[in-house]
Amino acid sequence: MIIVAIWFVSRMPFLIDDIISAQKELHKFRSTLHTHKDSDDHERFIFPFLCGSYFTYRRIDVERIASIAKSVSNDPSYLDIGCGYGDFLEKVRQYLPKAEGMEKSVEMFFKLGRYKPDYIKIGDAYNEIEKKYDVIFVGWMEPGVDYRDKIAEKTEVIITTFDKGGQCGVNGGCEMEVFGYERVASWVTPSWIDVNTELMNKYYSKLSDEIIKSLSKLRGAHNLWYVYAKPKYKESIKRTLRKQEEENQVNSPYPHEKILDDCGFEVGELLHSGPTSLELWKISFDA
Ligand SMILES: C[S@@+](CC[C@H](N)C(=O)[O-])C[C@H]1O[C@@H](n2cnc3c(N)ncnc32)[C@H](O)[C@@H]1O
């Protein structure tokens, strides 16, 4: 039953009824399967929309984003488009207190009785971004939807994260070069579906360790994080990210990062994607 709920929520655009079904499955999970000591942290990977995020992020992702924003302004403004319930945004706000979110669906707050903080504005990125921001973060565009031109009017620095298949724009690409931006840097994180599969197999199935190990070889999906900026910001952003990398001073990990480690998605882990291997969280810089 849980798998059904995940499938509904992962098929965006979702209907509010799908979220309500997922919420029921979450209650069921809590009353029946919630037996493992780390079940609270598991929830975010089993019900990402309700309990966490579709980005299988670590603190290093949040710190990279914060340092990019701080290289643009001392007191940066930041907008997360399609922020959902704001799990990722909340983490970013610990570093960038002015960070705001924009979320199209008002129903997902009010029909589910979820609190909507003031820093999340209900609106459609397509025509309701009212002011300019130092950085805009885009983690989702529905297939066939393309509001890159709208974002381009509102910022000079854009950070995107999309899965390998690409959900962005009519052709599935989210390149910003056509709007006068240059790609500055990129890195790769695991896909939540791979983490979810691994977690369910490891903690909530009776599969043998051997089978789980052989299934893990089927992984290959991942999320790509791209940083785009107008040329004048490119070098300073690179310098900031390089400095952060050299200093290697990431603060203590979030509790849920333990689950990523336990399921084999450690920083530096190799992900085989076709003929190439990708190193998780390794940053690469564009020329
Ligand atoms: C895949 S969910 C991701 C939510 C959240 N960022 C996360 O990591 O879990 C995409 C979210 O984008 C919102 N969304 C879709 N199109 C939007 C638009 N044009 N403007 C604002 N939000 C939008 C949806 O309502 C949904 O909550």
The ligand as an SDF file (V2000), in Angstrom:
LIG
                    3D

 27 29  0  0  0  0  0  0  0  0999 V2000
    7.8740   17.9470   -7.1410 C   0  0  0  0  0  0  0  0  0  0  0  0
    7.1250   19.0710   -6.0110 S   0  0  0  0  0  0  0  0  0  0  0  0
    8.5700   19.5380   -5.1260 C   0  0  0  0  0  0  0  0  0  0  0  0
    8.2930   20.1880   -3.8170 C   0  0  0  0  0  0  0  0  0  0  0  0
    9.5380   20.5320   -3.0030 C   0  0  0  0  0  0  0  0  0  0  0  0
   10.4040   21.4540   -3.6750 N   0  0  0  0  0  0  0  0  0  0  0  0
   10.2820   19.2780   -2.6310 C   0  0  0  0  0  0  0  0  0  0  0  0
   11.4600   19.1910   -2.7980 O   0  0  0  0  0  0  0  0  0  0  0  0
    9.6540   18.3370   -2.1570 O   0  0  0  0  0  0  0  0  0  0  0  0
    6.8250   20.4640   -7.0480 C   0  0  0  0  0  0  0  0  0  0  0  0
    6.0710   21.5980   -6.3830 C   0  0  0  0  0  0  0  0  0  0  0  0
    6.0550   22.6980   -7.2940 O   0  0  0  0  0  0  0  0  0  0  0  0
    4.7880   23.3270   -7.2350 C   0  0  0  0  0  0  0  0  0  0  0  0
    4.6260   24.0320   -8.5040 N   0  0  0  0  0  0  0  0  0  0  0  0
    4.4200   23.4840   -9.7300 C   0  0  0  0  0  0  0  0  0  0  0  0
    4.3260   24.4390  -10.6720 N   0  0  0  0  0  0  0  0  0  0  0  0
    4.4790   25.6300  -10.0320 C   0  0  0  0  0  0  0  0  0  0  0  0
    4.4620   26.9880  -10.4540 C   0  0  0  0  0  0  0  0  0  0  0  0
    4.2630   27.2900  -11.7340 N   0  0  0  0  0  0  0  0  0  0  0  0
    4.6520   27.9550   -9.5410 N   0  0  0  0  0  0  0  0  0  0  0  0
    4.8470   27.6410   -8.2300 C   0  0  0  0  0  0  0  0  0  0  0  0
    4.8580   26.3720   -7.7650 N   0  0  0  0  0  0  0  0  0  0  0  0
    4.6770   25.3780   -8.6490 C   0  0  0  0  0  0  0  0  0  0  0  0
    3.8350   22.1480   -7.0460 C   0  0  0  0  0  0  0  0  0  0  0  0
    2.5810   22.5820   -6.5200 O   0  0  0  0  0  0  0  0  0  0  0  0
    4.6280   21.2770   -6.0890 C   0  0  0  0  0  0  0  0  0  0  0  0
    4.3600   21.5830   -4.7390 O   0  0  0  0  0  0  0  0  0  0  0  0
  1  2  1  0
  2  3  1  0
  2 10  1  0
  3  4  1  0
  4  5  1  0
  5  6  1  0
  5  7  1  0
  7  8  2  0
  7  9  1  0
 10 11  1  0
 11 12  1  0
 11 26  1  0
 12 13  1  0
 13 14  1  0
 13 24  1  0
 14 15  1  0
 14 23  1  0
 15 16  2  0
 16 17  1  0
 17 18  1  0
 17 23  2  0
 18 19  1  0
 18 20  2  0
 20 21  1  0
 21 22  2  0
 22 23  1  0
 24 25  1  0
 24 26  1  0
 26 27  1  0
M  CHG  2   2   1   9  -1
M  END
$$$$
